[in-house]
Amino acid sequence: MDNGSAVERVIQDLRGLVADADPGDRLPSVRELTARHHASPVTVTEAIRQLAAQGLVEARSGRGTFVAAAPTRQRVSDLSWQTVALGPRPAGEEDMQALLALPPAGAIPLSGGYLDPDLQPAAALGAALARAARQPASWQRGPAEGREDLRAWFARETGGGLSASDVVICPGGQAALSSALRALAAAGDTLLVESPTYLGALATARAAGLRVVPVPADADGVRPDQLTAAFARTGARLFYCQPLHANPTGATLAAHRRADVSAAVRDAGAFLIEDDYARDLTVDGEAPAPLAADDPDGHVIYLRSLTKSAAPGLRVAAIGARGPAGARLRAARLLDDFFVAGPLQQATLEFVTSPAWARHRRAVRAALRARRGALLAALARHLPHLAPPAVPRGGLHLWVRLPDGTDDVALAAAAATEGVVVFPGRPWFAAEPPAPHLRLTYAAAPPELMDEAVRRLARALSSRTPSA
């Protein structure tokens, strides 16, 4: 006899009994139903379980099964008062939600901030986390600033600019950045940023009540003369930048500008937040040392995350600073969440100190080179006027200039209807954008899909350009 049909037969019988009974009435026992339907007690019990889950019956241990009480009619909640109590909605929330949105089924993603799942070291991370979870000591409370051995690893990655005592482990780069802005600035203060710059930094700064002022940047990174002028004009004491493969442009601060940028920060008596998110994402050549490696007087606040280069679920990052700034950062992190989960810290340390980490970095480097090449080739075939004049030597993105007059936000929406996900350039600017752009990510889709993705983008662009 098919057990599924037997369960359904008992369910239908009980439904009929419930319909003719009052709340609280007793229903036939399991033994009675077993005999009535020539079914096993397991079958009858499963039927009762399903009806109980639907709220139609109530099984009382040792007493039997009863018709469930009718649900009490709930008063309709009036939550409109919250709009007055909460005040204006924080700026940037919609852009961040769009940035983190998952692509719809069938769409080709040319947007995203993480590696394609096929490139993530899920097996190695899972094995390391499983081993860490089995060790009782990893579940105990550790230092609020994080494991010393993990902090020492991050410190070594700065090239000797920091020691383990200068570093705090954080649950991801965004949390580290949020803590830094709150620890080093107060509402109403000015934050200088490269233009364009990381959308998450803009949203976090505005949420903290900071006044964000853009500083022009080009293919060689931020312009030191403009940075000096911005410090003098605004009196700012904080500058956020991504010197290596900046998001969204992919630009790397040129060697001939590094000393001048450091001098501008030093002369202003300011801090530079170095977001080194792409340290492990260099495709061509070798990455230059962090600015924090040559910072004798503690002007650089160093931020390094493993999320972009490994997997979104590896929410482990570090932020480092020396002197009173370091003390304030440690206090801010303690107030935020005490400490990062011990098993995750231990698994991270095991992974980054094992041969699997080096193998993963080599594999990612080769994969990103292939994907970047495929996207560039597709642009050359179908949209040659969008090919970027300078190809970034690493990172995850291409920054493409659109024809003048193009509405980049409308184009992104049109591209979505064609089945390709791209991100408009407008939200990456702290002020009015000088021209329309798109950020195209080559890390989120395999090389064989790049040609079709750009074909779809070309169809969307043909319908949105001013001449159409």
Number of C-alpha atoms within 10 A of each C-alpha: 6 6 12 11 11 17 21 16 17 21 20 13 13 20 16 10 16 20 11 7 14 14 15 15 14 19 19 14 13 19 12 13 20 18 11 11 15 12 19 16 15 13 24 24 16 16 21 22 16 15 18 17 10 11 14 20 25 22 18 9 7 6 9 13 20 22 23 20 14 11 8 6 6 6 6 6 6 7 7 8 8 9 10 8 8 9 8 8 9 14 14 17 14 10 18 16 10 12 16 12 11 12 18 12 7 8 15 23 26 25 26 25 19 19 22 16 14 10 20 19 20 15 9 17 23 13 14 19 19 14 14 21 17 11 12 9 12 17 14 11 13 16 14 18 23 22 19 16 13 21 26 16 16 27 25 14 16 22 14 14 23 25 17 19 15 22 27 31 28 31 21 23 24 17 19 26 26 20 24 25 23 18 18 17 18 12 14 12 18 21 23 23 28 25 23 26 23 22 20 19 20 26 22 23 23 18 16 19 17 20 16 21 19 20 23 16 20 14 17 16 26 26 19 21 14 16 23 18 13 20 23 13 9 13 15 22 19 24 25 22 22 25 25 29 25 27 24 25 30 26 26 22 24 16 11 9 16 15 13 16 22 20 14 20 22 18 12 15 14 19 21 23 25 23 25 23 23 24 23 20 22 22 21 12 8 10 17 14 14 21 25 25 17 17 17 11 9 21 22 29 26 28 28 27 27 23 21 24 24 25 18 16 13 20 22 22 24 25 31 32 28 23 11 10 20 22 13 18 27 24 17 20 25 16 12 12 13 18 21 24 19 20 22 23 27 20 22 21 18 21 20 17 12 12 10 15 17 13 12 18 18 14 15 23 18 12 18 24 19 18 22 26 16 19 27 22 17 21 22 15 14 18 16 12 14 17 21 16 11 14 17 23 20 27 31 32 26 26 23 20 19 20 16 12 12 18 20 24 18 14 23 22 16 21 25 21 14 18 20 25 25 27 26 20 26 22 21 27 19 22 13 10 14 11 15 18 23 25 24 25 26 29 28 23 21 20 19 12 16 24 18 15 24 25 18 21 26 17 14 22 23 12 13 19 16 12 8 7
